């Protein structure tokens, strides 16, 4: 079994895709929160969005680090 080499060339784009997807999910959840009358559903969606916001913070740090490494040529 061969080990695949670490190919980081598309990491910035992949992370940006994930950020965009997460932002869209937050937006959709906000729409659902506004439309639902069920307090449990509303609370669950709010909690999920809190976790998404935390994930966004981590992804933004990661994309910054990857962009810096890309500029340095992945030393």
C-alpha positions in Angstrom: 0.0 0.0 0.0 1.5 3.3 -1.1 1.1 6.4 0.9 -0.3 9.4 -1.0 1.9 12.4 -0.9 0.5 15.6 0.8 -0.8 17.7 -2.1 -1.8 21.0 -0.6 -2.2 22.9 -3.9 -6.0 23.1 -3.7 -6.4 23.5 0.1 -7.2 27.3 -0.1 -10.0 26.6 -2.7 -11.3 23.6 -0.8 -11.5 25.5 2.5 -13.1 28.5 0.7 -15.7 26.1 -0.7 -16.4 24.8 2.8 -16.7 28.3 4.1 -19.2 29.3 1.4 -21.2 26.1 2.0 -21.3 26.7 5.7 -22.4 30.3 5.2 -25.2 29.1 3.0 -26.3 26.6 5.6 -26.4 29.3 8.3 -28.5 31.4 6.0 -30.9 28.6 5.3 -31.2 27.7 9.0 -31.9 31.4 9.8 -34.8 31.3 7.3 -36.1 28.1 8.9 -35.8 29.7 12.4 -37.9 32.6 11.2 -40.6 30.3 9.7 -40.9 27.7 12.4 -43.2 27.9 15.4 -41.6 25.0 17.2 -39.4 26.2 20.0 -37.4 22.9 20.0 -36.6 23.2 16.3 -35.8 26.9 16.7 -33.4 26.1 19.6 -31.7 23.2 17.8 -31.2 25.3 14.7 -29.7 28.2 16.8 -27.3 25.7 18.5 -26.3 24.3 15.1 -25.6 27.8 13.8 -23.5 28.5 16.8 -21.3 25.5 16.0 -21.2 26.6 12.4 -19.9 30.0 13.4 -17.2 28.4 15.5 -16.2 26.2 12.6 -16.1 29.3 10.4 -13.6 30.9 12.7 -11.4 27.9 12.5 -11.7 27.6 8.8 -10.8 31.3 8.3 -7.7 30.8 10.4 -6.8 27.7 8.4 -7.3 29.4 5.0 -5.1 32.2 6.1 -2.3 29.8 7.1 -2.7 27.9 3.9 -2.5 31.1 1.8 0.6 32.2 3.6 2.2 28.7 3.1 1.2 28.8 -0.6 3.0 32.2 -1.0 6.1 30.7 0.6 6.0 27.7 -1.7 4.9 25.2 1.0 8.3 25.1 2.6 
